[in-house]
Amino acid sequence: MKETWSSPTKQAEKAKGGVERGGRTRHPGSNLGANLHGSGGLTLLSTANMRVVVSINGVKFRVPITDDTLTVEWLCGDVAVRYQRHHKLPHSTISICELRGSDGSVLDETDAVNAVADDMEELVGIISTSIPTDHSTTPGLAVEG
């Protein structure tokens, strides 16, 4: 990850040991946006490379999280569209009513994805549908809930 320190304020923050991320400055020792490993090193979580895997009825979708402001609600909508496209379903026939973390916890729709999920974490989506209940022609479609 290339760091650019253009303004005097940013240069001063760098001199103090701060690390810029998404327009905000993180300082070593702060757990915000960082994973601290036993070596004492600081590993930045960059949403530019963050991805999550969302599993719906056994079908997995890898979704890039390209912005710190993307919420769980946004992710649910994005994966619903991907699911519909994958199964060639009409638009707006599927919605994700709940998204769970790999530990089974329910994710709140107002939280930023990068705040509640790890890179490449597998999340599980529970869907609701507005299509007929005959699933014999829709591979992989089973409604939970």
SULRA-V701275 format. One record per pair of residues at least 4 apart in sequence whose ideal C-beta (glycine too) atoms are under 7 Angstrom apart, sorted by sequence separation. I is the first residue (numbers start at 1). J is the second residue. D is the distance in whole Angstrom. If there is no record, write none. Layout:
<<I	J	D> <I	J	D>>
//
This chain:
<<6	10	6> <7	11	7> <8	12	6> <9	13	6> <10	14	6> <11	15	7> <12	16	7> <14	18	6> <26	30	6> <30	34	7> <37	41	6> <46	50	7> <70	74	5> <72	76	6> <73	77	7> <74	78	6> <75	79	6> <76	80	6> <77	81	7> <78	82	7> <79	83	6> <80	84	6> <81	85	6> <82	86	6> <83	87	6> <89	93	5> <100	104	6> <101	105	5> <107	111	6> <111	115	5> <113	117	6> <117	121	5> <5	10	4> <13	18	4> <20	25	5> <21	26	5> <31	36	7> <45	50	7> <55	60	5> <65	70	6> <70	75	7> <84	89	4> <89	94	6> <100	105	6> <111	116	5> <5	11	5> <19	25	7> <26	32	6> <36	42	7> <37	43	7> <100	106	6> <101	107	6> <117	123	6> <135	141	5> <13	20	7> <18	25	4> <19	26	5> <26	33	5> <53	60	5> <54	61	5> <84	91	6> <100	107	7> <135	142	6> <18	26	6> <26	34	6> <34	42	5> <35	43	5> <53	61	7> <98	106	6> <99	107	5> <5	14	5> <18	27	5> <34	43	6> <53	62	5> <54	63	6> <84	93	6> <107	116	5> <10	20	6> <17	27	6> <34	44	6> <35	45	7> <84	94	5> <17	28	5> <33	44	6> <34	45	7> <51	62	5> <52	63	6> <83	94	5> <13	25	5> <21	33	5> <33	45	5> <51	63	6> <63	75	7> <51	64	5> <52	65	6> <28	42	5> <51	65	7> <80	94	5> <129	143	5> <50	65	4> <63	78	6> <80	95	5> <101	116	7> <128	143	7> <63	79	6> <80	96	5> <101	117	6> <127	143	6> <3	20	6> <79	96	6> <128	145	6> <47	65	5> <48	66	7> <61	79	5> <126	144	5> <47	66	6> <102	121	5> <126	145	6> <47	67	6> <76	96	4> <101	121	7> <102	122	5> <47	68	5> <61	82	5> <102	123	7> <101	123	6> <19	42	7> <21	44	6> <56	79	7> <76	99	6> <100	123	6> <59	83	7> <75	99	7> <99	123	6> <100	124	5> <19	44	6> <54	79	5> <99	125	5> <56	83	6> <59	86	6> <72	99	6> <98	126	4> <96	125	4> <97	126	6> <96	126	7> <97	127	7> <96	127	6> <97	128	5> <95	127	7> <76	109	7> <94	127	5> <95	128	5> <72	107	5> <94	129	5> <72	108	6> <73	109	4> <93	129	6> <72	109	5> <73	110	7> <93	130	5> <71	109	6> <75	113	5> <93	131	5> <71	110	6> <72	111	5> <71	111	6> <71	112	6> <72	113	6> <70	112	7> <71	113	7> <89	131	7> <1	44	6> <69	112	6> <70	113	5> <68	112	6> <72	116	7> <1	46	6> <22	68	5> <68	114	6> <79	125	6> <65	113	5> <97	145	6> <65	114	6> <76	125	7> <87	138	6> <87	139	7> <87	140	7> <87	141	7> <52	113	7> <50	114	6> <52	117	5> <47	114	5> <53	120	6> <55	122	6> <51	119	6> <45	114	7> <50	119	5> <51	120	6> <52	121	6> <53	122	5> <54	123	5> <55	124	5> <56	125	4> <53	123	7> <55	125	7> <52	123	6> <54	125	5> <56	127	6> <45	119	7> <59	140	5> <58	140	6> <57	140	5> <57	141	6> <57	142	5>>
//
